[in-house]
Amino acid sequence: MPDWLEEIDHTADLGYRVTAPSEALLFERAAVGLMRLLTDVAAVEPAEARTVTVTARDRTALLRTWLSELNFLHIHERVLFSAFEVSALTETELTATVRGEPYEASRHDLYTEIKAVTYHGLDVKQVDGTWEAQVIVDM
């Protein structure tokens, strides 16, 4: 596990904390953290790219909306992602290129199903020049 990602115990749910030197990288790393709950990210080829744009009322809601959109795409389009590049980010809008491939049972192990990215325990902040986030997902 990379030193910028830490899984946390949470009653009946899963969670993780992520850190980064920039806000954009924090959102990218939070997406990696989400995918690591689903599968072995190293087994997912970044073969197909798409642009994802999300909006929300504030930075914390934006993180939830971003991760929820990735989970939605995974569930409804049966895709997995392994690479994320945020190209535009404000407090209320994010645009990123995400790369991945369709899920194949013969190549991808699915560890769990994420029902929702929750607001419970969700936090985004900057502390001493480092961006930090905590994410809790409902299983």
The 8 nearest C-alpha neighbors of each residue, nearest first, counted from 0:
[[1, 2, 4, 5, 3, 6, 35, 32],
 [2, 0, 3, 4, 5, 17, 32, 28],
 [1, 3, 4, 0, 5, 18, 17, 19],
 [4, 2, 18, 1, 17, 5, 19, 16],
 [5, 3, 17, 2, 1, 16, 0, 6],
 [6, 4, 16, 15, 7, 17, 3, 2],
 [5, 7, 15, 14, 16, 4, 8, 13],
 [8, 6, 15, 14, 5, 9, 13, 16],
 [9, 7, 13, 14, 10, 6, 12, 15],
 [8, 10, 12, 13, 11, 7, 14, 135],
 [9, 11, 12, 8, 13, 14, 7, 137],
 [12, 10, 9, 13, 138, 137, 8, 136],
 [13, 11, 137, 9, 10, 138, 136, 14],
 [14, 12, 136, 9, 135, 8, 137, 7],
 [13, 15, 135, 7, 134, 6, 136, 9],
 [14, 16, 6, 7, 5, 134, 133, 17],
 [17, 15, 133, 5, 132, 4, 6, 134],
 [16, 18, 4, 132, 3, 131, 29, 5],
 [19, 17, 131, 3, 130, 25, 132, 129],
 [20, 18, 25, 130, 21, 24, 129, 131],
 [19, 21, 129, 130, 128, 22, 24, 18],
 [22, 20, 24, 19, 23, 130, 25, 129],
 [21, 23, 25, 24, 130, 26, 19, 20],
 [24, 22, 26, 25, 21, 85, 27, 88],
 [23, 25, 27, 21, 26, 22, 19, 28],
 [26, 24, 22, 19, 28, 23, 27, 29],
 [25, 27, 29, 23, 24, 28, 30, 22],
 [28, 26, 24, 30, 83, 25, 29, 84],
 [27, 29, 31, 25, 30, 26, 24, 32],
 [28, 30, 32, 26, 31, 27, 25, 17],
 [31, 29, 33, 27, 28, 32, 66, 34],
 [30, 32, 28, 34, 33, 29, 35, 27],
 [33, 31, 29, 35, 30, 34, 28, 36],
 [32, 34, 30, 36, 31, 35, 29, 37],
 [33, 35, 37, 31, 36, 32, 38, 30],
 [36, 34, 32, 37, 38, 33, 40, 39],
 [35, 37, 34, 33, 38, 32, 110, 111],
 [38, 36, 34, 110, 35, 109, 111, 112],
 [39, 37, 109, 35, 110, 108, 40, 36],
 [38, 40, 41, 42, 35, 108, 43, 107],
 [39, 41, 43, 42, 81, 38, 35, 34],
 [42, 40, 39, 43, 81, 44, 38, 35],
 [43, 41, 40, 39, 44, 107, 106, 38],
 [44, 42, 40, 41, 81, 99, 45, 80],
 [43, 45, 46, 99, 100, 42, 81, 41],
 [46, 44, 99, 98, 47, 81, 82, 100],
 [47, 45, 44, 99, 100, 98, 48, 43],
 [48, 46, 98, 99, 100, 45, 49, 97],
 [49, 47, 98, 97, 96, 99, 46, 50],
 [48, 50, 97, 96, 51, 98, 47, 95],
 [49, 51, 96, 95, 97, 52, 94, 48],
 [50, 52, 95, 94, 96, 49, 53, 97],
 [53, 51, 94, 93, 95, 50, 54, 92],
 [54, 52, 93, 92, 65, 94, 64, 51],
 [55, 53, 92, 91, 61, 93, 52, 56],
 [56, 54, 61, 91, 60, 57, 92, 64],
 [55, 57, 91, 60, 61, 54, 58, 90],
 [58, 56, 91, 60, 90, 59, 55, 61],
 [57, 59, 90, 61, 60, 91, 62, 123],
 [60, 58, 62, 61, 57, 123, 122, 63],
 [59, 61, 63, 57, 62, 58, 55, 64],
 [62, 60, 55, 58, 64, 59, 63, 65],
 [61, 63, 65, 59, 60, 64, 66, 58],
 [62, 64, 60, 66, 61, 65, 67, 116],
 [63, 65, 67, 61, 62, 66, 68, 60],
 [66, 64, 62, 68, 67, 63, 61, 53],
 [65, 67, 69, 63, 68, 64, 30, 62],
 [66, 68, 64, 70, 69, 65, 116, 63],
 [69, 67, 71, 65, 70, 66, 64, 72],
 [70, 68, 66, 72, 71, 67, 73, 65],
 [69, 71, 73, 67, 68, 72, 74, 66],
 [72, 70, 68, 74, 73, 69, 75, 67],
 [73, 71, 69, 76, 75, 70, 74, 68],
 [72, 74, 78, 77, 70, 71, 76, 79],
 [75, 73, 71, 77, 72, 76, 70, 78],
 [76, 74, 72, 77, 73, 71, 78, 70],
 [75, 77, 72, 78, 73, 74, 101, 71],
 [78, 76, 73, 74, 102, 75, 101, 72],
 [79, 77, 101, 73, 102, 76, 100, 72],
 [80, 78, 99, 100, 73, 102, 101, 43],
 [79, 81, 99, 98, 82, 100, 43, 97],
 [80, 82, 99, 40, 43, 45, 98, 31],
 [83, 81, 98, 97, 80, 45, 99, 84],
 [84, 82, 97, 27, 96, 98, 85, 95],
 [83, 85, 96, 95, 86, 27, 97, 82],
 [84, 86, 95, 87, 23, 94, 96, 83],
 [85, 87, 95, 94, 84, 88, 96, 93],
 [88, 86, 94, 93, 85, 95, 89, 92],
 [87, 89, 93, 92, 94, 23, 90, 86],
 [90, 88, 92, 91, 93, 87, 58, 57],
 [89, 91, 58, 57, 92, 88, 61, 56],
 [90, 92, 55, 57, 89, 54, 56, 58],
 [93, 91, 54, 89, 53, 88, 90, 55],
 [94, 92, 88, 53, 52, 87, 54, 89],
 [95, 93, 52, 87, 51, 86, 85, 88],
 [96, 94, 85, 86, 84, 51, 50, 97],
 [95, 97, 50, 84, 49, 83, 51, 85],
 [98, 96, 83, 49, 48, 82, 95, 50],
 [99, 97, 48, 45, 82, 47, 80, 81],
 [100, 98, 80, 45, 47, 81, 79, 46],
 [99, 101, 78, 79, 47, 46, 44, 45],
 [100, 102, 78, 77, 79, 103, 99, 76],
 [101, 103, 78, 77, 79, 100, 104, 107],
 [104, 102, 105, 106, 107, 101, 108, 77],
 [103, 105, 107, 106, 102, 108, 109, 101],
 [104, 106, 103, 107, 108, 102, 109, 42],
 [107, 105, 103, 104, 108, 42, 102, 43],
 [108, 106, 104, 103, 105, 109, 102, 42],
 [107, 109, 38, 110, 104, 106, 39, 105],
 [108, 110, 38, 37, 111, 107, 112, 39],
 [111, 109, 37, 38, 108, 36, 112, 39],
 [110, 112, 37, 109, 113, 36, 138, 38],
 [113, 111, 138, 114, 37, 110, 109, 74],
 [112, 114, 138, 115, 137, 111, 136, 70],
 [115, 113, 138, 137, 112, 116, 136, 70],
 [116, 114, 137, 113, 136, 117, 67, 138],
 [115, 117, 136, 67, 63, 137, 135, 66],
 [116, 118, 119, 136, 135, 115, 137, 121],
 [117, 119, 121, 120, 116, 63, 135, 60],
 [120, 118, 117, 121, 135, 134, 136, 116],
 [119, 121, 118, 135, 122, 134, 133, 117],
 [122, 120, 134, 118, 133, 119, 135, 117],
 [121, 123, 133, 132, 59, 120, 124, 134],
 [124, 122, 132, 59, 131, 133, 121, 58],
 [125, 123, 131, 130, 126, 132, 122, 129],
 [124, 126, 130, 129, 131, 128, 127, 123],
 [127, 125, 129, 128, 130, 124, 131, 123],
 [126, 128, 129, 125, 130, 124, 20, 131],
 [127, 129, 126, 125, 130, 20, 21, 19],
 [130, 128, 20, 126, 125, 127, 19, 131],
 [129, 131, 125, 19, 18, 124, 20, 22],
 [132, 130, 18, 124, 123, 17, 125, 129],
 [133, 131, 123, 122, 17, 16, 124, 18],
 [132, 134, 16, 122, 121, 15, 17, 120],
 [133, 135, 121, 14, 15, 16, 132, 136],
 [136, 134, 14, 13, 117, 120, 116, 121],
 [137, 135, 116, 13, 117, 115, 12, 14],
 [136, 138, 115, 12, 114, 113, 116, 117],
 [137, 113, 114, 12, 112, 136, 13, 115]]
